[in-house]
Every structure is written in structure tokens, then in C-alpha cells.
Amino acid sequence: MRLFFTLMPALLFCALPASAMEWTLHGSVKNETAYFIAGEKRLDKVQNRLDLKPEAIFADGWEFRGRMLGWYDAAMDLEPTNNRDLTPGIKQHYRTYLQSKEAYLLYGGDTFDFRLGQQQIVWGKTDGLRMLDIINPLDMREFMLDDFLDSRIGLWSARLNWYTDLAGSEHEFEFIVVPDARPGKPAPAGSRWAFALPPAPTGTTLVVKPGNEPRWRASDVEAGAAWRSNLSGWDVSLNWFYGWKDSPNMQKSLSPGLLTLTPLYQRMNTVGGSFSNAFGAIVLRGEAAVNISEGINKTGFTAATSTGRATTVNAAFGMDYSKSNWRISPQFFIRYLPGWDNSIAEDQASGFASLMVSTDYLNEKLKPEVIGLYDWADGSWMLRPKASYEFSDQVTAKLGADMFGGSNGFFGQFDKNDRIYTEVEYTF
């Protein structure tokens, strides 16, 4: 079934005669090279990437939009194989990549838009961390360092956006059905970007079993709805999504000398909303998401005591200050568990603070930027300075670094993964 829907837009695209459509092809060729300067110093990647974005306009208001992303990572052949973080399996995972990111048909009516096919559906107002933007799972092969446009996994879905005027105000209603339920893709076990597993008791061996992932079947269908409007200058939304949590919780089973972890994938309802408004040079924005019956990890060592469910409250507030050619953007995120007790394997309150500062020089050709994130619950942090230079409208180069700190925690687990990188991109 998934294969049929995967091929459907392409088959329709190819079946129409050239005279019945106008088509264009945009894209880019890009090299991304990164080198670890902490821990074991070596190449992280030498990716040679091709990004293609075909579009076609048919008769009667129909359009096709697609995106295909692929690459070859030469670092997997330049660096020697080892039994730690560059096993043959890990190298195979990172060496090549070819994925359709989007491939959908769009019909634009007078009061509605309808999209059918593989899509990225983006909700929310925050940068860097996701609260409402949870419809598409992420490919975490490089932690959260990839642009979300590259790391989001396109899902086959139907999406209707209806626009209407009520009481003198414009309103948008969005309805989504996703039969293509999928979890996020973590980095392969043992790689340098793999998440740390729960610690095993002394004298036990840790084994991870495969879990029962959500997939393309009627019982796993996801659905959502949203309302958006502008009320007295405020862009506001209300959102609801019923779907699968991207990351599984880990059920534990402890026996003499063995700790077994089994990923448990669970559904949850997410309700929330977002807002933004401009006040001169300042834009205030934020969002909130309440996850009802979210799967959580617990401290026990049996199936019943190692996982559970709880309602979690997640909120973010941000500000963008733009003056001349400077932009300063602080954000604050919080996660809170109202029904917390000491059997839950996370703090009752946790969250992040972030700061982004950017500017430009030389008639907007040189653009330095720095982004910092701090996890105030565990004290870990990530810092991402970079600078880009536009040689022309088509050629851009970047130089940057990704740095981590902390002895453990969300960012601190990658303390030995500091790296520098370059990017050179040609767009067409």
C-alpha cells in the first residue's frame, strides 16, 4: 500500500503529456565536510549532496511539488573501520542516502487548498526545539544539527486548508489525516551521535530488542486539526494532534546478569496553540502544548514499573529584536509534569534557554550567526557559531562549529563530539 502511494504522484506526473503542464526543476549541489576536534579526532562526514525540487502546474488548478535528497559520504570510505563507532553497519548507514522528502498533488480552490501525498506539515512558532511541530518525525542521524527541512521525514497524508470570513475576521481551518505513521529514526547504536542508553546495574549485560513500531495500517492512523486567525494584531492558532510519540519509551526486564530493553511506542493527544505579534522592532511569539497520556520512562526494572503515562505541559516564549542589520532572539522553554513522583525518570520541571544573534556585512554578503542552547535542568549546553558568504546569487560558502558541554544530559552526552565544518552550495 505504501509503495502504491509512493509511486502515485510520479505516475500521474509522467502520464500527462508535456503540453498539458508547465514544469520547472530547481535544486542544489552541496558539499558538507565536518571534522571532530574533540574525543577521537577524525572526519565526521564528507557529504556530496544533490537536492532536486521538481514542480509542475497542470490544468484545472492542480500542481505537483516534490523534493528528492540524496548524498554520498566519502568519510565512510576515507576513515578506517573499527569496532567502536565505525563498524561496517554504521558505515553503511551513513555512506549513502536517498529519500523523497515531499511528493504531493496540490489543488488550489477559491476558499480552500487540498494536498495529497508525501508532505512536511509544520506547526508552531519556536526555533530549534519542537512542541507543536510534531507531525513529521525526525531523522536524528546527526542529533539535531541538520536543518529540520532535511531531517523531517515526509509522511504520506491528506491535508485540507479552508479559508473563510467570520464576523469580519479571516480564519483558516486545517484538517490532517496521516495513514503513514512512523517513529523517528535515531542514530545507529554505537555511533557517535547515538543517544545514551539507561545505565545497567553492575554485573549485567544490556540487550536492546526491536519494538513494535507504528506503521501503515488502519489502527495506526494519525489525525489533527488546527485553527488560525489574526485577532487585534495577534496571529494565533489552536492545534490538536492525535498521533504516535516520535521516540519510544524503554520497557525494562531484569534477570540475573541481563537487562533487556524493549522500545514501547505509544500514542498521545496533543492540544495547544501559538501566538505572535509585532511591536515595532520587537516580535513576541510563543506556543504551548499539553501532551495527554504521554508515554514516560520510570525507574523500575519490570515492564509495569519501567514505563508509564502522564500528562505533560510544554511551553515556550520567544522574542525577536531586529534593528538595522542585527537580529537578537532569546527563547525560553519549559516542560512540567503536574502529577510527578519519584518513580518517574525525569525531573518534574525541565527545559532550555536559547539565544540567537545574527547580523550581516558587505551588503548582506557576509552573514555571521551564533546560536546557543542551555539545558537548565542538567547544566549541559550546545553552541553553534557560523558565518556564511554569498559569492553570488547561486554560490554560498559556510564555516562553522558545533560545540557541546556538560558531563551528561541532553547535550552533555555529546561532549566528545565538538566539530568544525564547511559547506559549499551551488543552487539552480
Beta strands, then each sheet from edge to edge (+ up, - down):
strand 1: 22-36
strand 2: 43-57
strand 3: 62-73
strand 4: 96-108
strand 5: 112-119
strand 6: 139-140
strand 7: 155-166
strand 8: 169-178
strand 9: 185-186
strand 10: 205-208
strand 11: 222-231
strand 12: 234-244
strand 13: 249-255
strand 14: 258-264
strand 15: 267-279
strand 16: 282-297
strand 17: 307-323
strand 18: 326-336
strand 19: 349-358
strand 20: 366-375
strand 21: 381-390
strand 22: 395-405
strand 23: 419-427
sheet 1: 1+ 2- 3+ 4- 5+ 7- 8+ 11- 12+ 15- 16+ 17- 18+ 19- 20+ 21- 22+ 23- 1+
sheet 2: 6+ 9+
sheet 3: 10+ 14+ 13-
end
